[in-house]
Amino acid sequence: MDRCRVGLIGAGGVAQRHARVLAGFEDTELLGVTDVRPAAAAALAGMHGVRTFPDVDTLLAARPDAVYVCLPPFAHGPVEEAVVSAGVPMFVEKPVAVDLVTAERIADLVARRGLLTAVGHHWRYLSVVQQARDLLAGRTVRMVSGAWWDKVPPVEWWCRRDHSGGPVVEQAAHVLDLIRVLVGEATEVTAYGDGSPPPLDGADIDSVTAAALRFAGGAVGTLSTACVLGWKHRAGLEILADGLALALTEEGLQVCDADGERRLPADPETARVAVDRAFVDAVRGLDQDVRVPYAEALATHRLALALADSARTGRPVRLDVPATVALGGAGVTVDA
C-alpha cells in the first residue's frame, strides 16, 4: 500500500485535529468526512478539499483503507459495528463508549474479526512515559495520585451523565490509562461525588469527584476530578516509590531521587502526531507500534466506569483483574 486512504466519521474538534495531522503525512490521503451534522462535515471537508458522505455506509462503500471514529461517548456502538463488519482498520477516539456493555460488545467483535484497531490515548506516546517506566523499574511503587481539574468543555452533551459519563470517564481516562501503565491494575475503588452538577441546563454530573484505589501490586492511590474552573489547572499524576518521586503531565516529567531534582520535558503535540503515525504505519504494514488497541483501551474504560459507578452508588467497586488482562477477563462487581 503506497498511500493510506482514511475516512473520518465525526467532524468535531478531535476529528479536526486528526484531519490536520493526517493531512500532513505524505503517505496518507483524506478520503472524506461524514457526520450527523451535514454542515459540520462540509466545513471540515472544505478545509482539506475532500468530499462529504451522507452516512457511514456510503463512506465505507468508497473502500477506505482505514477510518477514524471521532464521536461523543454516547454515539459509539452502531458505527463501530458497521466498520468492523466491513473489515476496515479502525481508530477510535477515547472514551470508547459511555457504558461497559457497548465497549465489551465492540471489543468482542474486533477480537472475532482480528481487526487492526487503535484508540486515541496519545499520552502513551509521550517520551517521558518510557523514562518514568525506566526509573520505576526494580522499585516498589507505594502510592499514586492522579488529578484532572478543568472546565466544562463547550459542547452541550458533556454535562449529561448518560452522554459523556462525566469527568472521570471523559477527561480523566488519560490519567487512568497511565496509572495502569506505571502502577498496574486496580483491584478495588471507592469514589465520592459532590452531587452538585455544573450550573447548566440538563447537567447531572458531579462537579467534583474524589476516589481511593487499591492496586494488585500493593500500591494505593487517589484520583480527583473537577470541572468548576475556567481553565485546565491540573492534569497528570504523581507516583511515590522507594527513594523516588515522579510527577508526570503532558508537558514533562519531574524527578526527585537521591541525585536531586530534575525535569525532563515532553511535547504533547509530538505525542498527538505519533499516535496517528503509528496507526497509519500499522495499516500500511510498515511497523507495529500501536500501543493502545481496542482491547487495551477497554481495560482503562472498565476502570473509569468502576470509579464512576462507585461515585454514583456510594459503594466500593471491586475489579476482578487476572494476572494477564485479556479480552473479557476483568469483571466488575459492586459491594452490597
TANOR-V290059 format. One record per residue. PHI is phi in whole degrees, 0 to 359 (none if undefined). OMEGA is omega in whole degrees, -180 to 180 (* if undefined). NEAR is the number of other ideal C-beta (glycine too) atoms within 12 Angstrom. Layout:
BEGIN
{{PHI & OMEGA & NEAR} {PHI & OMEGA & NEAR}}
END
This chain:
BEGIN
{{none & -179 & 19} {282 & -179 & 12} {227 & 179 & 19} {261 & -179 & 33} {268 & -172 & 31} {247 & 172 & 42} {258 & -179 & 50} {251 & 175 & 50} {250 & -172 & 48} {110 & -176 & 38} {226 & 179 & 39} {281 & -175 & 32} {300 & -179 & 20} {290 & 176 & 33} {294 & 178 & 39} {297 & 178 & 28} {295 & 179 & 28} {297 & 180 & 42} {299 & 179 & 38} {297 & 180 & 22} {293 & -177 & 32} {297 & 179 & 41} {296 & 179 & 27} {274 & 178 & 20} {273 & -179 & 28} {293 & -176 & 13} {260 & -177 & 23} {234 & 179 & 36} {236 & 174 & 29} {284 & -177 & 40} {280 & -179 & 35} {168 & -172 & 36} {226 & 168 & 46} {228 & 179 & 40} {203 & 177 & 35} {295 & 174 & 21} {256 & -176 & 20} {306 & -179 & 17} {295 & 179 & 14} {294 & 178 & 26} {297 & -179 & 35} {296 & 180 & 21} {296 & -180 & 21} {291 & 178 & 39} {299 & -180 & 29} {295 & 178 & 19} {298 & -173 & 21} {242 & 176 & 29} {65 & 179 & 15} {240 & -176 & 30} {273 & 171 & 24} {254 & 176 & 31} {241 & -176 & 30} {290 & -179 & 18} {199 & -177 & 22} {295 & -177 & 36} {298 & -180 & 19} {290 & 175 & 22} {296 & -180 & 38} {294 & 178 & 31} {294 & 177 & 18} {282 & 174 & 28} {59 & 174 & 17} {293 & 175 & 39} {280 & 180 & 33} {200 & 175 & 44} {228 & 172 & 47} {250 & 178 & 51} {257 & -175 & 52} {241 & -172 & 40} {236 & 171 & 42} {298 & -176 & 37} {308 & -175 & 41} {291 & -175 & 26} {269 & -180 & 30} {286 & 176 & 42} {129 & -178 & 29} {301 & 180 & 23} {297 & 180 & 38} {298 & 178 & 42} {300 & 180 & 26} {294 & -179 & 27} {293 & 179 & 37} {297 & 178 & 32} {300 & 178 & 20} {281 & 178 & 28} {73 & -177 & 22} {262 & 176 & 35} {309 & -166 & 36} {226 & 171 & 48} {256 & -178 & 50} {242 & 175 & 50} {284 & 178 & 44} {278 & -11 & 42} {288 & -172 & 47} {286 & 178 & 52} {190 & 174 & 43} {261 & -178 & 34} {223 & -179 & 29} {270 & -178 & 34} {301 & 180 & 19} {297 & -177 & 30} {297 & 180 & 40} {291 & 177 & 31} {296 & 179 & 25} {294 & 179 & 40} {300 & 179 & 40} {294 & 178 & 22} {297 & 179 & 29} {299 & -179 & 36} {295 & -180 & 23} {297 & -178 & 18} {278 & -175 & 22} {66 & -173 & 15} {278 & 173 & 32} {289 & 180 & 33} {223 & 171 & 40} {211 & 178 & 42} {236 & -168 & 43} {282 & 173 & 42} {275 & -172 & 42} {291 & 177 & 39} {300 & 179 & 44} {300 & -177 & 37} {264 & 173 & 34} {293 & -179 & 38} {300 & -176 & 24} {286 & 178 & 36} {294 & 177 & 38} {293 & 177 & 23} {297 & 177 & 23} {295 & 179 & 38} {298 & 179 & 25} {296 & -180 & 18} {292 & -179 & 31} {278 & -177 & 33} {302 & 178 & 14} {83 & 179 & 12} {253 & 175 & 24} {270 & 177 & 19} {282 & -177 & 34} {260 & -171 & 23} {203 & 176 & 28} {223 & 177 & 40} {227 & 179 & 30} {249 & -180 & 45} {208 & 170 & 34} {218 & -179 & 42} {249 & -166 & 28} {209 & 176 & 29} {255 & 170 & 24} {280 & 179 & 30} {299 & -174 & 25} {277 & 174 & 13} {229 & -169 & 23} {293 & -176 & 18} {281 & -167 & 28} {293 & -174 & 35} {274 & 178 & 31} {257 & -176 & 26} {302 & -177 & 32} {282 & 178 & 23} {254 & -176 & 28} {244 & -172 & 41} {88 & -179 & 43} {91 & -176 & 43} {302 & -179 & 51} {299 & -177 & 47} {277 & -171 & 48} {274 & -178 & 40} {257 & -172 & 37} {288 & 178 & 47} {304 & 178 & 47} {299 & -179 & 47} {294 & -180 & 46} {298 & 179 & 48} {297 & 179 & 40} {288 & 174 & 46} {300 & 177 & 46} {297 & -179 & 41} {293 & -170 & 33} {264 & -176 & 43} {247 & -179 & 42} {120 & -175 & 31} {272 & 176 & 36} {280 & 179 & 44} {251 & 179 & 31} {204 & 178 & 29} {224 & 173 & 43} {224 & -176 & 31} {228 & 178 & 41} {224 & 172 & 26} {253 & -177 & 31} {278 & 179 & 21} {71 & -178 & 16} {242 & -178 & 17} {284 & 174 & 26} {300 & -177 & 30} {282 & -179 & 12} {229 & -179 & 21} {301 & 176 & 11} {80 & -177 & 17} {290 & 176 & 26} {220 & 177 & 23} {276 & 174 & 39} {284 & 177 & 35} {290 & 176 & 29} {223 & 179 & 30} {220 & 175 & 43} {229 & -175 & 30} {217 & 172 & 42} {242 & -178 & 27} {230 & 172 & 43} {241 & -174 & 27} {248 & -177 & 29} {300 & -179 & 24} {277 & 178 & 26} {105 & -180 & 19} {288 & 173 & 30} {237 & -178 & 27} {199 & 176 & 41} {225 & 172 & 32} {219 & 175 & 47} {229 & 176 & 38} {229 & 178 & 45} {204 & 176 & 33} {227 & -175 & 39} {251 & -176 & 26} {255 & 176 & 19} {254 & -177 & 14} {203 & 173 & 13} {277 & -175 & 24} {268 & -179 & 18} {207 & 176 & 26} {209 & -179 & 33} {169 & -179 & 39} {212 & 175 & 42} {237 & -178 & 33} {234 & 177 & 41} {246 & 175 & 26} {235 & 179 & 28} {300 & 177 & 18} {73 & -176 & 18} {208 & 173 & 29} {232 & -179 & 29} {236 & 172 & 40} {227 & -173 & 32} {238 & 172 & 45} {225 & 176 & 34} {297 & -175 & 30} {270 & 180 & 24} {163 & -179 & 24} {234 & 175 & 36} {262 & -176 & 27} {240 & 173 & 28} {232 & 179 & 20} {210 & -177 & 19} {297 & 179 & 13} {273 & 180 & 10} {109 & -177 & 10} {244 & 179 & 15} {209 & -179 & 19} {235 & 178 & 18} {251 & -174 & 24} {285 & 174 & 19} {222 & -179 & 30} {236 & -178 & 19} {299 & 180 & 27} {293 & 176 & 19} {299 & 179 & 21} {294 & 179 & 31} {294 & 175 & 30} {287 & -175 & 25} {297 & -178 & 32} {293 & 176 & 39} {286 & 179 & 42} {300 & -179 & 32} {296 & -179 & 32} {293 & 180 & 46} {299 & 178 & 39} {299 & 179 & 25} {293 & 178 & 29} {298 & -179 & 35} {280 & 179 & 26} {76 & -177 & 15} {268 & -175 & 18} {203 & 178 & 15} {232 & 179 & 15} {236 & 173 & 19} {284 & -173 & 36} {271 & 179 & 32} {226 & 170 & 39} {290 & -173 & 34} {303 & -178 & 46} {299 & 178 & 35} {288 & 177 & 33} {296 & 178 & 45} {299 & 180 & 45} {296 & 176 & 42} {292 & 179 & 44} {297 & 179 & 45} {297 & 177 & 44} {295 & 179 & 49} {299 & -180 & 53} {291 & 176 & 43} {298 & 177 & 43} {295 & 179 & 48} {296 & 179 & 43} {294 & 179 & 34} {296 & 179 & 35} {296 & -179 & 39} {288 & -175 & 26} {266 & -176 & 21} {76 & -178 & 18} {236 & 176 & 20} {297 & 175 & 27} {235 & 176 & 36} {263 & 176 & 27} {248 & 178 & 39} {275 & -175 & 21} {250 & 177 & 29} {289 & -179 & 16} {302 & 175 & 13} {242 & -177 & 13} {288 & 178 & 27} {241 & 180 & 18} {304 & 178 & 27} {74 & -173 & 23} {270 & -178 & 21} {239 & 178 & 34} {262 & -179 & 21} {235 & 174 & 36} {232 & 179 & 21} {256 & 179 & 24} {297 & 177 & 17} {282 & * & 8}}
END
